[in-house]
Amino acid sequence: MLCLVVSWWLLMFFFGEIIPVEGGVGFDGFWYAHLTRDFGSIISNGQLSHYYAQRILPSALARAILIVLSAPFSNANIVSAFRLLNGLMLLFGTLVWSRIAAHYSLS
């Protein structure tokens, strides 16, 4: 199962669909890209609404990925960071599921 999930994720990472709106980040993605790019100033200036405060973690993790990789905060890099984050979460979910299945002797 792990091989299948990683293969699917790699296929989607390199050949997945990108919404050609707002520079490739999409309609809602515009705000998440802005949050990823200007995380500190949005928080310190109180520009974060309660709605988006509940959705802050993926943008913070995408920002951390870009900082660790020393990548500029371009739209293309932000989309790639979210794709990488998606793959890491799929991998984590697969590993958790396989441990649960092993614990309960599920095939």
C-alpha positions in Angstrom: 0.0 0.0 0.0 2.9 2.4 0.8 4.3 1.9 -2.6 1.0 2.6 -4.3 0.4 5.8 -2.3 3.9 7.1 -2.9 3.6 6.3 -6.6 0.3 8.0 -6.9 1.6 11.1 -5.0 4.7 11.3 -7.3 2.5 11.1 -10.3 0.3 13.9 -9.0 3.3 16.0 -7.8 4.8 16.1 -11.3 1.7 15.9 -13.5 -1.2 17.0 -11.4 -3.6 19.6 -12.4 -3.0 23.3 -11.5 -5.8 25.8 -11.6 -4.7 28.6 -13.9 -6.1 31.4 -11.8 -4.2 33.9 -9.6 -0.8 32.8 -10.9 -1.5 29.1 -10.5 -2.7 29.1 -6.8 -6.4 29.1 -7.6 -9.3 31.0 -6.2 -9.1 30.1 -2.5 -5.4 29.3 -2.9 -4.7 33.0 -3.4 -5.3 33.7 0.4 -3.4 30.6 1.5 -0.4 31.6 -0.8 -0.6 35.1 0.7 -0.7 33.6 4.2 2.3 31.4 3.4 4.3 34.3 1.9 3.4 37.0 4.6 2.7 34.8 7.6 4.4 36.9 10.3 2.9 40.3 9.2 -0.6 38.9 8.8 -0.5 37.5 12.4 1.2 40.5 14.0 -1.2 43.0 12.2 -4.3 41.1 13.2 -5.4 40.5 9.7 -6.2 36.8 10.3 -10.0 36.2 10.6 -11.4 33.5 12.8 -12.3 31.5 9.6 -8.7 31.4 8.4 -7.3 31.0 11.9 -8.7 27.5 11.9 -6.8 26.8 8.6 -3.5 28.2 9.5 -1.4 25.0 10.0 -1.0 24.0 6.3 0.2 27.4 5.4 2.6 27.5 8.3 4.0 24.1 7.4 4.3 25.1 3.7 6.2 28.2 4.8 8.5 26.1 7.0 9.2 23.8 4.0 10.2 26.8 1.8 12.4 28.2 4.6 14.1 24.9 5.1 14.7 24.5 1.4 15.8 28.2 1.1 13.3 28.6 -1.8 11.8 32.0 -2.7 8.2 32.5 -2.0 7.0 32.5 -5.6 3.6 31.1 -6.5 5.1 28.0 -8.2 7.2 27.3 -5.1 4.3 27.7 -2.8 2.2 25.3 -4.9 5.1 22.8 -4.8 5.4 23.2 -1.0 1.7 22.4 -0.6 2.2 19.4 -2.9 5.1 18.2 -0.9 3.1 18.7 2.3 0.2 16.7 0.8 2.6 13.9 0.0 4.0 13.9 3.5 0.5 13.8 5.0 -0.5 10.9 2.7 2.7 9.1 3.7 2.0 9.7 7.4 -1.6 8.6 7.1 -0.6 5.5 5.3 2.0 4.6 8.0 -0.6 5.2 10.7 -3.2 3.1 8.9 -0.7 0.2 8.4 0.2 0.3 12.1 -3.5 0.2 13.1 -4.2 -2.6 10.6 -1.2 -4.6 12.0 -2.3 -4.0 15.5 -5.8 -5.4 14.8 -4.5 -8.1 12.4 -6.4 -6.6 9.4 -5.3 -7.6 5.9 
